[in-house]
Amino acid sequence: MDYLRRLQTEQPALFWLLIALGLFLGFQLVISLVSLLLGPLGLPSWVPIVVVVGGLVLVAFGQQRSR
């Protein structure tokens, strides 16, 4: 964590590039896993995206309620 904090202050462009890359790769990984689970059901290709975004919305609502 200390490394990321130092990177954020010393090289903010590289820090945000790494954050964006990490979020993108994480989202792709989750989409791939959901696609593997839902693939045999013969659903349209947009369903995994809806499932992932819906899951993120549920997590966000849960965090809002806990405050």
Buried (B, 14 or more C-beta within 10 A) or exposed (E): EEEEEEBBEEEEEEBEEBEEEEEEEEBEEBBEEBBEEBEEEEEEEEBBEEBBEEEEEEEEEEEEEEE
